[in-house]
Amino acid sequence: MPTSSFTPESSAVPCPVVESLDAILPEEPLLMMGAGPVPIPAAVAKANTIVINHLGGAMVKVIGQVKTMARYVFQTQSKWVLGVAGPGSAAMEMAISNLAWEGTRVLAIKNGFFSERMAEMGRRVGAQVSTLEVADRSVASLEQIAEAIRRERPEIVTVVQGETSNTVWNYHLKDIAALAKSAGALVIVDAVCTLSTMPLEMDAWGIDAVITGGQKGLSSIPGVSLIAFSDAAWARVKGRTAPNAHWCLDASLAENFWHNAGYHYTAPVSGVLALHEALRLVCAETLEKRFARHLKCSLALQDGVAAMGLKLYTPAACRLNSVVGIEVPAGLSPGDVCSHISRQHQVEISGSFGLPIVRVGQMGEQCREHNLFRTVHALGRTMVDLGVGVDLPAGVAALERALSEGK
């Protein structure tokens, strides 16, 4: 008779002894002021502890409200809003893999790490991807883009609204979309760090697919994202003859859960509830007020950094507000700065992808005055500790002045 006792063989994997999270995490919580994820509000954190039936009536109501609120944030009337169980890059891959396939002509406007990621995803599904290479710390001119569209005759154009890797803002987005649409191309936009932090009007600007992550401007948890397709994009999704190689990211299958209250796979229930609360808070604040808060706080941070004596990486004309790039003084590395400010001041900021900069986020809950003062002070003290001559009092004074004048 079999028994319930278990005696491992001598070659079996031994039961490990590991530390608890209490032993791993710092005693004082880190203030997350990097390029994401960002601090989350209490209502979002609470929702993330709840589990309900992912196919039950309560979830159907939650999903309906998530789609309604997301349409407001995306500024679209399109029915085709879906959630994605994965990071913003999973939403990006859903957009690319559903709209592009073997032989599809794709033009990727490449001015950083994440715009190149979209191009790479296109290549992996067999698309014929051409890239418009843009110099660092700049955006492509509309003349360059128009010429590339004439030359490549793309079916799809991809562009990042805010390139977090080098903190460049593609401020021509509306006009880029118009050029692409006039040539008959669909437009895919990465709005991972910009949605709800600055204007983006999906319908009015003629954008066909917008993707975002939960963990940035929306101030939700990492790992649950959103995507919206235009009617034209959805028609292309439904009209394709070969199935999407990515089963989990097949939008036609995802439709069953997000629009037909049916089964696709077990949804990230707690994450969807957290996303609901994050969107509810965005709607309660309103986009107009949220955009104003983000702009005010980011400009104040930029004033404080500059007054301290540090250099902002990107020219003002194309500087991204939601992630601010700061040049690392000679003799230091981004890792030196990030590790010191985290260890000594419990403030987390980000390095970059090979660039000599550190990045400070201004997305969602990061854009609060108390967070700004703590971050500017911690950054200034870090520079002093590392032997950089900065004027910390001037930086704090400039921050205070900008915030006071902006009220």
Buried (B, 14 or more C-beta within 10 A) or exposed (E): EEEEEEEEEEEEEEEEEEEEEEEEEEEEEBBBBBBBBBBBBEBBBEBBEEEBEBBEEEBEEBBEBBBEBBBBBBBBEBEBBBBBBBBBBBBBBBBBBBBBBEEBBBBBBBBBBBBBBBBEBBBBBBBBBBBBEBEEBBBBEEEBBBEBBEEBEBBBBBBBBBBBBBBBBBBBBBEBBBBBBEBEBBBBBBBBBBBBBBBBBBBEBBBBBBBBBBBBBBBBBBBBBBBBBBEBBBEBBEEBEEEBEBEBBBBBBBBBBBBEBEEBEEBBBBBBBBBBBBBBBBBEBEBEEBBEBBBBBBBBBBBBBBBBBBEBBBEEEBBBBBBBBBBBBEEBEBEBBBEBBBEEBBBBBBBBEEBBBBBBBBBBBBBEBEBBBBBBBBBBBBBEEBEBEBBBEBBBBBBBBBBEEEE
